[in-house]
Structures are given as C-alpha cells and as structure tokens.
Amino acid sequence: MLSVVGLLEQRELGARRRVDELREEADRVQAELAVAEREWKEWVIARSRVGEVLGSVDETEDQVRTERARPAGGLAEETSSASMAAKPKSQVPVWRQGLDASVLAMDYQRILTALADLHRLHQGPLTCQEMAVLFGLDAVLARVEALRSKAKRLVARGWLAERQPGRFTLARNATGPGGGS
C-alpha cells in the first residue's frame, strides 16, 4: 500500500517532468522566433535597398529619356510631352487636360497610382502615414513628411485634392497613370 507521501512524490515528479518538457519546447520556440525575426529583418533591409537602387535607376532613366527627346539644337519642342517631363528630384508640372502622369517622377506616379486605385474602389482619401504603410515603408516621421511634401506639391499643381487637412485624393479631373488624364 502506498503512503500519502509516496503519492505526493509521484505527483511532484510528474509535474516536474511536465515543466521540463514545456521549458524545452519554449527554448525551441524562442530559437525559431529568433531565426524568423532575423530573416524578417533581412527581407525588410533587402526591400529597402532594392527601393533605393530602383529609385536611382528610375531617376537615371528619366534623365536619359529627357535627353533623347531633346532635338539636336538642344531646345525641346514646346508641344511635346517630353518637354514637360519632370526632372529627377523634381519639378511637378501644373496639371492640364491631356497631360499624362508619366511626365512625373516615379515617386509622384506611385502616389497617383495608389490614390487612383482607391478612387476606382470608391474608397476615401488617404493620409501620408497610410500611404507610407501602403507603399511598404516604415511609417517614421522622415518618410511620412517626405510623402507629405510630395502630396502637397501635387495638390499645389492640381494633380491631387486635399479636401480635409492631411487627407489626399485625386483632383476632380486628374486620373492616375494610364488613366487617360
């Protein structure tokens, strides 16, 4: 016959084994979590680096396109859309009927595309913080303010509207890239 102390010792041993098993499992999960977090951070860095590289490539391509469009005399024709093309770092032409969004630098086109997509889906305006998240950027102050500066410039030139402070949408007549503005 087992004593009460013997029964308690058996239960204690079973509980200790369970704790040891759970600690081992927790250690394994912690190790997997550390690996997954490291991999995630590497992908964030990779996406950021590719964005930087592609941004500089897009600026170089815009510059090359503008140079090719220039006649031999060095002066661009006033009627060509290439004469209205934005230069890298850049100028945003005033929106007018028939002016395509392709004259804008890629960052501006990306803003217009996002807002055009929302417009087609009958969704409301976006804040710059929401745009940063939508573009996969960290919603840190520097990135949000850079987007705000671009959006405000697009508002000032007639491409976007800001009917509520800090909330941007397409201007009434403007459409996004490929939208036939």
Secondary structure, DSSP 8 states (H G I E B T S, - for coil): ---HHHHHHHHHHHHHHHHHHHHHHHHHHHHHHHHHHHHHHHHHHHHHHHHHHHHHHHHHHHHHHHHHHS-TTS---TTSGGGG---TT-------TT--GGGS-HHHHHHHHHHHHHHHTT---B-HHHHHHHTT----HHHHHHHHHHHHHHHHTTSEEEEETTEEEE-SS---TTS--
